[in-house]
Amino acid sequence: MTHIREMSLDDCDRVAAIRIGGWRAAYRGMMPGPYLDALSVTEDARRHRARLTGGDGSALNLVAERSGEIVGWGCHGPYRDDAGTPGAELYALYVAPDHYGEGIGRALLRESLRRCAAAGHERMFLWVLKGNTGARRFYEGSGFRADGTEEPFEAGGVEVPEVRYVRPLP
């Protein structure tokens, strides 16, 4: 059974390992290999600690546990758009690669959707790499639809296109 809870400082090392492992597993071939290889779990964990201790509280980090082990991480908050687009945004959703297909991502996403709806948001946005067909199928299966907005993400000097998805909240 998957248990979802808010992330603590003690979780940062494991979350960083999941995130970096997820990037390397999912984005190989879509982003430059040297960029992915240079990602540091230690540095990523440091950034997570800094965000948890110094953030304004608008972002909520959730972890998924199975048998006491953290196997997934998700983060959401207000939509990050300079134009003031109303809504929530799913900033991140990662599952340990050895736990793909076990429903952990769906459990994290459901909890983020529930919390955003309870906070009064009418819709949730997210960005996904255009070439990440697996993630796109996952989000489409969860009610998200591409809205036609695209932006480049810079990775190691290479622009990688991202597509914006949106879903109404109940």
N, C-alpha and C positions, 0 to 999 in steps of 0.2 A: 504494500500500500504506500502511496506517495503522500507525504506530509509537506504542506507549504507553510512557510513562516517568514518573518522579516529577517533580513540578513544582519549579522552582527560583525564586529571587527574580527572576531576569531575565525570567521568564514572567508576572509579575504584571500588567503593563499589558495584554498581549494577553488573558489570562484574564479580566480585568475587562471588557474590551471585548466579549468573547464572552458573559459573564454578563449584562451590561446589555442588549446587543443581543437576547439570548435572552428576557429578561424583557419587553422592549418588543414583540417579535414574538409571543410566546406568550400574554402576559397582557393585551394590549390588549382592552378590552371586559369583562374579568373583574375588573380593578382600576381604580381611578380614574386617568384620564389624567394629571392633574397630578402624582400620585404617581410614575407611570412616567417622565414627562418630567423630573422633578427628580432622578432617579437620576444619580449622577456616576461616570464611569469612573475619574477621578482618585482620588476618595475610596474607591471599591471596591478599587482597586489598593493603596492605602495599607493598607486593612484586611487584604488578602491578605498583604502583607509582614509586618504585625504578627503575624498568626496563624502564619506560617511561622517567624518568628524567636522568638516568645514562647510558642508553644504547648507543650503537654506531650508532643507526639509521638503522641498517640492517633489523630489524624485524618491520613489519608493523601490527599494531593492528587495526581491523575494528569492528565497532558495527553496529547492525541492529536495527532500530527504527520503531515502529508502533505507531502512534498517540502520539508521543513525549516520548514514553516509550522504553527503551532499552530492547530488547527481544532476542538478540543473540550477540555472540562475536566470532571472528576468528582472527587468527594470523598466518602470514607466513613470510618467509625470506629465506636466503641461506640454502642449505642442510647442516645439522650439522653432518658431517662425517670427522673423522680424515684423511681418505684416500683422501680427496679432490674430492669426487664425485660431478660432475657438476650438477646443477639443483637447483630448489627451493624446499622448504619443507613447507607443511601445518603443523604448530606446534600445532594448536588447533582450534576446531570448536565446539561451544556449543550453544544450544538454550534453553531458559527457558522451563522447562518441561511442563508447562501449555500452551506452544505454539508449541509443537511438531506437525508435519504434516501440517503446514501452509505455507511451502515453504521458511521459513526464512533461514534454513541451506543451501538450494540450492542457494538462493540469495547471501549469504555470500561467498559460495564456488565459484560461478560464478565470483564475483568481485575479489577474490584472484587469480583465474586462469587468468582473464583478465589482472590484474596488473603484474603478473609474466611473462606472454607472452610479454607484452609491454616492460618489463625490459630486454627482450632478453633471458629468460630462455627457454630451449627446452623441459624440463620435470619437473613435480612436484612429489615429494615423500610425503608420510605420513606414520605414524605408527598407528596401531589400535590393541586393545586387540584381541587376537585370538578368544576368546569366545564371543565377542561382535557382534553377527550375524546381529543385526539391523544396526549398523554402517557399517559393511562390505557390506551389501546389498545396503545401501545408496551410498557408494563410488563406488561400482561396477556399479550401475545405472548411475553414473556420469563419467564413462569411465576409472576408475582406475582398475588396475589388480594387484593381489598379485604376487610378483616376486620371491617368494621362500625364501626370507631372513626372519629369525626370530631371535628375541632377547628377553631375559627375562627383565621384568620391576619389580623392587623390591618394594613391597608395604607392609609395616608393617612386614618385615622379611620373606615375602612369595614372591617367584618368580612367576610372572604372564606373560605368553608368549605374545609377541606382534608380529604382522606380518607387513612387509613393503609392501606398495602399491605404484605403480607408474603410471603416465599418461603422454603421450606426450602432449605438448602444441602447439597450432596452430602457 
